[in-house]
Amino acid sequence: TPYLFTNVVDPLAVTGNFQFGAQGSAINNTGEIIGNYADATGTDFGFIDSNGNYTTVSDPSAAQSNSSRQFGTTATGINDTGQVVGIYSNLTGIFGFLDSNGTYTTISDPAAPQSTFALGINNSGDIVGSVYVSNNVIEGFLYSGGTYTNLLDPSASANYGTYAFAINNSGQVLGDYYDGADDVHGFIYNSNGTYTNINDPAAAENASGGGVSGTHAVAFNNAGQVVGYYVDANGAIHGFLYSAGNYTTLDDPSAANGTVAEGINNNGEVVGYYWGADGRSHVFTYSYGVYTDLNGLSINSNIQSVAINDAGQIVSTYYN
């Protein structure tokens, strides 16, 4: 399949060491892209790219960076109506926000009002994210109808916690939790209050943990199909697709050093990247058993935040 590649670079961004021109992190089903950039002061801003027209996302309560601290606004999620969620920072802490057509609302979980990270939003306007309730304890949260519900997977260790980062239009929440050995596991929080744990049977777990071994959930669709990656007993990285209780390992045939699945749309099309024998990262799609490499996108650098919408449009970030 031929793909047309378009660079997403906010005109207000600067580039240089430890800065980035634009970081695309999500795309909705109307083709709007959100991402982030830094200006000359090092202050972070979000943006919306709608057919090449850029709108800055900057919470008015965010502070400007200075020589000793970095502040600003980071966009993390967008729904199909163009509502954006993210985080902003100032001298008093880190807060979530909702940007609805230029009107900003602070998202501040009462369990940790100065360390709330809003990370995902669905088409009903329900918001999910994570909060630091103490130095080493993290809980997910669901904000819906003006009410906060904190999420702590029953299998999670009290010392490591639960992270929530996505919500679909069925009201399910996706996240990861860490057990007592610091192994990672995915989970779905269902609308009836129950948890479905995502543990690929081929994933290795070990006593040392370190947040590396286990199963990492990354994204899901409205049907509750989950993609992500796991680490096996030999330390190799494999993508996976979880669907109705069944696990499918995703290893791109051209992969030499691992495969990561990072996005899935409502048609069941998966997007991710793999490391080839050439030492480069390559983006791929997977649909009903068929792997397709994106023509022309081979990056000798880091690829992050690969996402796909229902039209098959893909957004990703690379550093060069």
Secondary structure by P-SEA (a helix, b strand, c coil): cbbbbbbbbcccccccccccccccccccccccccccccccccbbbbbbbcccbbbbbbcccbbbbcccbbbbbbbcccccccccccccccccccbbbbbcccbbbbbbbcccccbbbbccccccccccccccccccbbbbbbbcccbbbbbbcccccccbbbbbcccccccbbbbcccccccbbbbbbbccccbbbbbbcccccccccccccccccccccccccccccccccccbbbbbbbbcccbbbbbbccccccbbbbcccccccbbbbcccccccbbbbbcccccccccccccccccccccccccccccccccccc
